[in-house]
Amino acid sequence: MTMIKTTKPGRGTARLFIGWAGACLAVAALALPLAACSQEKPGPAEQAGKKIDETVDAAKASASQAAHDAKNLATDAAEKTKEAAEAVKEKVKEKM
């Protein structure tokens, strides 16, 4: 920190204090609006992106459920076909 040299004693300290006070006020005046801007609200593009993500997640869940249901139906159909084939096989054996 440099001291301001003046011809009269005491005046340099007052100027230094005023200079530092002005600098602090300037920093505070700039920091306050910047601090208020830090609370960002999502814009329209971000909101649309979030909706798209939610829709994609819902579609994935729906497709997964549909695949699971189709697998269960195919398994049930295979079991019934096997039972029907065994019944036909037994009838053929009885007639021979």
CNS distance restraints for C-alpha pairs under 8 A (distance, minus, plus):
assign (resid   3 and name CA) (resid  12 and name CA) 7.05 0.50 0.50
assign (resid   3 and name CA) (resid  13 and name CA) 7.80 0.50 0.50
assign (resid   3 and name CA) (resid  16 and name CA) 7.57 0.50 0.50
assign (resid   4 and name CA) (resid  12 and name CA) 5.19 0.50 0.50
assign (resid   4 and name CA) (resid  13 and name CA) 7.64 0.50 0.50
assign (resid   4 and name CA) (resid  15 and name CA) 7.94 0.50 0.50
assign (resid   4 and name CA) (resid  16 and name CA) 7.25 0.50 0.50
assign (resid   5 and name CA) (resid  12 and name CA) 6.19 0.50 0.50
assign (resid   6 and name CA) (resid  11 and name CA) 6.78 0.50 0.50
assign (resid   6 and name CA) (resid  12 and name CA) 5.96 0.50 0.50
assign (resid  10 and name CA) (resid  14 and name CA) 6.74 0.50 0.50
assign (resid  11 and name CA) (resid  15 and name CA) 6.31 0.50 0.50
assign (resid  12 and name CA) (resid  16 and name CA) 6.05 0.50 0.50
assign (resid  13 and name CA) (resid  17 and name CA) 6.08 0.50 0.50
assign (resid  14 and name CA) (resid  18 and name CA) 6.12 0.50 0.50
assign (resid  15 and name CA) (resid  19 and name CA) 6.00 0.50 0.50
assign (resid  16 and name CA) (resid  20 and name CA) 6.19 0.50 0.50
assign (resid  17 and name CA) (resid  21 and name CA) 6.01 0.50 0.50
assign (resid  18 and name CA) (resid  22 and name CA) 6.01 0.50 0.50
assign (resid  19 and name CA) (resid  23 and name CA) 6.22 0.50 0.50
assign (resid  20 and name CA) (resid  24 and name CA) 6.13 0.50 0.50
assign (resid  21 and name CA) (resid  25 and name CA) 6.16 0.50 0.50
assign (resid  22 and name CA) (resid  26 and name CA) 6.14 0.50 0.50
assign (resid  23 and name CA) (resid  27 and name CA) 6.23 0.50 0.50
assign (resid  24 and name CA) (resid  28 and name CA) 6.11 0.50 0.50
assign (resid  25 and name CA) (resid  29 and name CA) 5.97 0.50 0.50
assign (resid  26 and name CA) (resid  30 and name CA) 6.30 0.50 0.50
assign (resid  27 and name CA) (resid  31 and name CA) 5.94 0.50 0.50
assign (resid  28 and name CA) (resid  32 and name CA) 5.99 0.50 0.50
assign (resid  29 and name CA) (resid  33 and name CA) 7.34 0.50 0.50
assign (resid  30 and name CA) (resid  34 and name CA) 6.62 0.50 0.50
assign (resid  31 and name CA) (resid  35 and name CA) 5.98 0.50 0.50
assign (resid  32 and name CA) (resid  36 and name CA) 6.35 0.50 0.50
assign (resid  33 and name CA) (resid  37 and name CA) 6.27 0.50 0.50
assign (resid  34 and name CA) (resid  38 and name CA) 6.48 0.50 0.50
assign (resid  35 and name CA) (resid  39 and name CA) 7.83 0.50 0.50
assign (resid  42 and name CA) (resid  46 and name CA) 5.62 0.50 0.50
assign (resid  42 and name CA) (resid  47 and name CA) 6.29 0.50 0.50
assign (resid  43 and name CA) (resid  47 and name CA) 6.21 0.50 0.50
assign (resid  44 and name CA) (resid  48 and name CA) 6.10 0.50 0.50
assign (resid  45 and name CA) (resid  49 and name CA) 6.06 0.50 0.50
assign (resid  46 and name CA) (resid  50 and name CA) 6.11 0.50 0.50
assign (resid  47 and name CA) (resid  51 and name CA) 6.28 0.50 0.50
assign (resid  48 and name CA) (resid  52 and name CA) 6.17 0.50 0.50
assign (resid  49 and name CA) (resid  53 and name CA) 6.15 0.50 0.50
assign (resid  50 and name CA) (resid  54 and name CA) 6.21 0.50 0.50
assign (resid  51 and name CA) (resid  55 and name CA) 6.13 0.50 0.50
assign (resid  52 and name CA) (resid  56 and name CA) 6.11 0.50 0.50
assign (resid  53 and name CA) (resid  57 and name CA) 6.13 0.50 0.50
assign (resid  54 and name CA) (resid  58 and name CA) 6.15 0.50 0.50
assign (resid  55 and name CA) (resid  59 and name CA) 6.11 0.50 0.50
assign (resid  56 and name CA) (resid  60 and name CA) 6.14 0.50 0.50
assign (resid  57 and name CA) (resid  61 and name CA) 6.24 0.50 0.50
assign (resid  58 and name CA) (resid  62 and name CA) 6.09 0.50 0.50
assign (resid  59 and name CA) (resid  63 and name CA) 5.99 0.50 0.50
assign (resid  60 and name CA) (resid  64 and name CA) 6.01 0.50 0.50
assign (resid  61 and name CA) (resid  65 and name CA) 6.16 0.50 0.50
assign (resid  62 and name CA) (resid  66 and name CA) 6.12 0.50 0.50
assign (resid  63 and name CA) (resid  67 and name CA) 6.09 0.50 0.50
assign (resid  64 and name CA) (resid  68 and name CA) 6.19 0.50 0.50
assign (resid  65 and name CA) (resid  69 and name CA) 6.14 0.50 0.50
assign (resid  66 and name CA) (resid  70 and name CA) 6.07 0.50 0.50
assign (resid  67 and name CA) (resid  71 and name CA) 6.12 0.50 0.50
assign (resid  68 and name CA) (resid  72 and name CA) 6.31 0.50 0.50
assign (resid  69 and name CA) (resid  73 and name CA) 6.22 0.50 0.50
assign (resid  70 and name CA) (resid  74 and name CA) 6.07 0.50 0.50
assign (resid  71 and name CA) (resid  75 and name CA) 6.11 0.50 0.50
assign (resid  72 and name CA) (resid  76 and name CA) 6.16 0.50 0.50
assign (resid  73 and name CA) (resid  77 and name CA) 6.06 0.50 0.50
assign (resid  74 and name CA) (resid  78 and name CA) 6.05 0.50 0.50
assign (resid  75 and name CA) (resid  79 and name CA) 6.24 0.50 0.50
assign (resid  76 and name CA) (resid  80 and name CA) 6.22 0.50 0.50
assign (resid  77 and name CA) (resid  81 and name CA) 6.04 0.50 0.50
assign (resid  78 and name CA) (resid  82 and name CA) 6.11 0.50 0.50
assign (resid  79 and name CA) (resid  83 and name CA) 6.19 0.50 0.50
assign (resid  80 and name CA) (resid  84 and name CA) 6.08 0.50 0.50
assign (resid  81 and name CA) (resid  85 and name CA) 6.08 0.50 0.50
assign (resid  82 and name CA) (resid  86 and name CA) 6.19 0.50 0.50
assign (resid  83 and name CA) (resid  87 and name CA) 6.18 0.50 0.50
assign (resid  84 and name CA) (resid  88 and name CA) 6.25 0.50 0.50
assign (resid  85 and name CA) (resid  89 and name CA) 6.12 0.50 0.50
assign (resid  86 and name CA) (resid  90 and name CA) 6.20 0.50 0.50
assign (resid  87 and name CA) (resid  91 and name CA) 6.34 0.50 0.50
assign (resid  88 and name CA) (resid  92 and name CA) 6.18 0.50 0.50
assign (resid  89 and name CA) (resid  93 and name CA) 6.27 0.50 0.50
assign (resid  90 and name CA) (resid  94 and name CA) 6.24 0.50 0.50
assign (resid  91 and name CA) (resid  95 and name CA) 6.37 0.50 0.50
assign (resid  92 and name CA) (resid  96 and name CA) 6.44 0.50 0.50
